């Protein structure tokens, strides 16, 4: 027999289809394509996401024949947990392997009955915000939908592992924010299906007000987002004029504040059925002597006067060789008072998980940096350069 001829017995097995990242509609199409009824999608999605099952044999209401078929052609494969750590304040952090030499982090922040999960969308970050340690690692690639929703799956399942009698109807996770590593709107096609699963009644069943996407201001994709899914929006503002924001959030050079505010107004206009109650959360990291003066607060009042907003002031969380310091508590309170007196709802984010480097701006992973940004950052550290020091 000609050794170059491939026989069925020697044919390499086709890669299995990972069902973890499929929406209910996609699962329905999958089951129809293999000659099954589409109602199987509802059964499987409940087993995967509500009960945290990754073994077809455990799916007791699925026929043995179908379970055997699925074992052959499909899998439920979440990212591999390589490390986890729980903070003294209850914060949980997982380091997840998402490929050869590639890792990301996801963080669960408890606050009474509220449990908020910060989910990553990229390995590293394609942007280079000057105050964020994630951005200093550079960028490798986008995460897949399975790798994004897999973070939710891992965090949710952690409660089942601790308590086998845990009732999934209590929804271990109450809130999800696309606010981990990466800019989610630069990975739009994977992020939107993942958020669809978060909202799916047969998966995580979260309210559209409890799923939030945080963006640095990718204006065209903000418009596209409001066309395809109804979730809450947060904007990483961090500066109140273009000169300073160009430095802190470089994407501002492409989409300056005037364009960003107009995009925020268009986003809100899409949801007028809410009776005008919808607001955009403006995230603002407090950097001593940089963006925390009374003049900046008054600038913010003017900037947001036509954009229904609530403002979240974030104490800066340091990282090695960070060029900034956190504003003093007194300065943050004074800044908050100006905004409150102007009629804004303005909160100060409690720093959580900083003892395990899980606080805002501290998330890091293992990134094969395609941008060479990490190497340039290290060169500056070695040279003792300070990019900016507090005034």
N, C-alpha and C positions, 0 to 999 in steps of 0.2 A: 504494500500500500504506500502511496506517495506520502511521505511524512509531512508535506506542506498542506495536505488536505485536512481541514478541521472537521472532526466528527462531533455529533451531538454530545457524546460522552466527554470530549475534551474541550468543549466550548466553555469559555470563562463565564461564570455566573454573572447575570446582570446585577448592577447595584440595586439594593432594596430601596423602595420609596419610603422616605421618612414622613410619617403621617403627622408628626408633632406640629409642624408649621402650616398645616392646611386649615383653611377656614371651613365652615360647614358647607358652603357652596362648592368649594373645591373638593371636599370629601365626597359629596354627592356625585360629582362628575367622576371621581376616581372609582366609586363603587359601580356606577353604571358601566364604566369602561371595562370592568372585569366581570360583567354579566350578573351583577347583584342589584338588589333593590336599593333605591337611594335612601330609604329610611335607616339603613345601616349606618349612615353618617351620624345620625343623632345618637345612636347607641355608642358608637366608638368615641365620639367627641366627649360624651359624658364620662366614659371610663378614663380617657386620657387626662382631661383637665379638671373635672370635678373630683375624681377619686385618685388621681395621681398614679394610675396604673400604666406600666410600660411593658407588660407581658400579656400577649394575646390569650394565653391559656387561663388567665384569671378572669376573663370576660365571660361570666357565667351565663348571660342571656344571649350569647352569640353561639350559633351552631358549631359543633365540632368541626364539620367540614370547612366552614368559613374560617375558623381559627387556624386550621391547618394551611389553608390557602394563603392567609395573611402572613403566616410565619415564613412562607416561601418567598413572597414578593414584597413584603413591607416590613417596617420596623417603627418603633417609637424611640427615638434616640435624642435625648437631651444633651446639652453640653456637659462635659465631664467636670465634676467638682474636684479640684485638686487641693483646695484649702478652704476652711471656713473658720470664722472667729466671731464670738459673741462678746459685745462690749458690756461694761459694767452697767450702762444705762439701758440695756436691753436691745441695742442696735445689733443687727446681724450682718455680717459681710461674707460673701462667697467669692472666691476666685475660680473662674471657669475656663477650662481649656477649650478653645474653639478652632483648633488646628495645630499643625506642627509649630511649636515655639510661639504660639499666639494665645494670649490670655486676656480676659476682661474681668471686671468686677461688677457686682451688683450688691445693693445695700437695702436692708429692710429697717425702717425706722418706726418703732412703736410709740404711741402716745395715747395712753388709756386704751379705749376700744378701737382706736384708729391705728391701722398698720399700713404704712406707705412704703412702697417698693420703688427704688430708683433704678431704672433699667438702662443699660448701655445699648447703643445702636451701631457703634463702629469699634474696630480695634484701633485704639488711639483716637485722634481727632484730626479732621482735615483742616480745621481752623487753628489759629494760634493766638488765642486770647492771652494777654501777657500775665494775668494773675492766676492762671489755671495750670496745675501740674500735669493734668492729662494732656493738654495741648503741647507741653514741652517734650512729650515722647514722640511726637510726629504722628504719622498715619500709615496704616498698613492696608486695611480693606474694610468694606462694609460687612456687617453681620447679615446672615440669612434670617428669614422669618422664623425658622425653627430655633436659631440661636438666640433670637430676641425673646420670643414667647417662652423659650426654654428656661430663661431666668425666672419668669413668673412661675413656671411649673416647679422648678427647684425650690423656690421660696415657699410656695404653697404646700408642697409635699413635706417640707420640714416639719410642719405641724402634725401631719399624719404619722410621721416616723416617731414623734414624741408621744403621741396618744393615738393608739389604734382605733379608739372609739370616737375620734374627732368627727363632728358632724359637718360635712362639706357645706351644708346650707348656711352655716354661720359665716362663710366666706372669710377665710383666714386673712386674706388681703382685702383691705377696704379701699385703697387708693393705689394707683400706679402713675408714676411720672416718668416720661421719657426725658430723663435729666441725668443719666449716668455718663459714661464715656461716649464722646462723639456728638455730632450735630445730626439729629434725627431727620431733618428735612433734606439732607444730602444723601439719605438712604431711603427715600420716599417709598419705593416700590416694595421694600421689605417691611418697613415700619407700619404702613397702613394696614396690611393684613394681620399683623401682630396685634394692633389695637382693636381690630375687628373681633379677634378672638377674646380680647379682654372684655369687650362689651357683650359678646355672645351669651345669651341666656343659658345655653347648654354647656358653656365652658365656664368662664369666671363670673359672668353676669354682673359686671360692674356698671354703675351709672355713668352716663356720658359726662357728668360733672366731676366724676372721680377718676377719670383718665385724662391726664394732662400731657401735652407735648410742649417741651421747652425749646425755643429756637433763639439763635443769636441774631436772626433777622434775615432769612433767605426769602426775600419778598415774593418772587414769582411762585415759590412753593407754598408760601402762606396762602396765597390766593387759591392754588390748586387744592390744598388741604380742605378748605371750607367747602369745596365743591363735592368732595367724595366721602367725608366722614364728619360726624358731629362730636367733637371732643373739646375739652378746655384748652386754652392756649396761654402759655407763659412766654414772656420775652426777656431775654438776658440783656437788660438795658445798660446798667453800670456806668453810664455817663450821660450828661444832659446837654452836651454840645458836640458838634462834629469833630472839632479839633482833638478833644480829649478821647472821644469814643474811637476815633481812628487809631489811637495809640493802644487803648485797652482792648478793643474788639475790632481787629483790622478789617473784618468783612464790611464794616461801616463805610469804608472807602468806596465800595461797590454799591451798597444800599444805604445811603445816608439817612439821617433821622427824619427828614421831611418825607422821604419815600416810605420809611418804616412806619411812621405814624399813620400815613394814608392807608397802608396795608392793614394796619390794626383796625382802622375805621371800617374798611371794606369787610374784614372778617366779622366784625360785630354786626354789620348790616345784614349779613346772611341769616342771622338768627333773631330777627325782630319778633318772632313768635314768642320769644321768652319774655315779652313785655318790657324790654329794656333793662332787665335785671342782669344780663350777661356782662361780665367784666373780664378784661385781660389782666393777668398777674404780671406786674413788672418786677423782675428780679434785679437787685441792686447791691453789689458787694461793696462793703465799706472799707475804703483804703485810706489810711491816715495821711492827711495832708495832700491827698490827690483828688478825691471826688466827694469829700465829706464836709465841705464848708457850707455855711448858711446860703451863700450865693448859689451853690449847686442845687440846694433844696428849692430855692425860689425859681431857679431855671426849670426844675422839674415840674413845678406847679404850672408854669406857662406851657411847657412842652405837652403836658397831658390834659390840658384844660378841655379838649374836645375828644378825648379818648377815655371812655369809662374804664377806670382802672382800680385795682387794689395793688398796693406796693409792699413788697417783701424785702426788708433790709437784711442783708446777710453779713454777719461779721466775717472778715477775711480769715481763712484757715491757712496758716503758713505751711510751706513745703521747703525742702532743702534748697538753700540759696535763693529763696523767693526775694524779689526786689521790692516788696512792699511789707508794711506792717498793718495790723488791724487798727481801725479807729478805736478810740477810747469809748467806754460805755457812756460817759457823759456826752461825748460828741454825737454818738448814735442817737441818744435820747433827744438831744437838741434838734437834730436833723428830723427825727420822727415828729416832734412837736410842730414844726413848721408845716409839715405835710398834713398832719391831723387837723390843725387849725384851718387849713385851706379846704377841708372837707373830704380828704381822702381816707379810706381805710388803710392804715399803715401798720404792719406788724414787724417785729424783729424776730428773725428765725433763731430758735434755740440751737446752739451747736451740739450736735449729737454724734457719738461714735468717733470723736477725735482721738480717743485712746487706742483705736485700732485703725487709724488713718482712713476712716470711712466718712468723714465730714465733707461738706460741699467743696468741690474744687480739689479734693485730695485723691480722687480715684486714679489708680494707675493699673497698668497691666503689663504684659510682655508683648512688645510690639517690634516687629521687623520693619523699621521705619523706612518707607519709600521716599520720604521727603528730605531725609538727612537733617531734619530739624533738631532731633535729639543730639546728634553729634555736634552741631553748632552751639547748642545750649551748653553742652559739657565743656566745649572750648572756652566759652565765656566764663564759666565757673572756674576752670583751671587758671584762667588769666586774671581772676579776681575782679572782673568787670561787674559793675552794678548798673543794671539797665535803668533803674529809676529808684531814687531814695525819697522817703517822705520829706516834704517841705517843712 
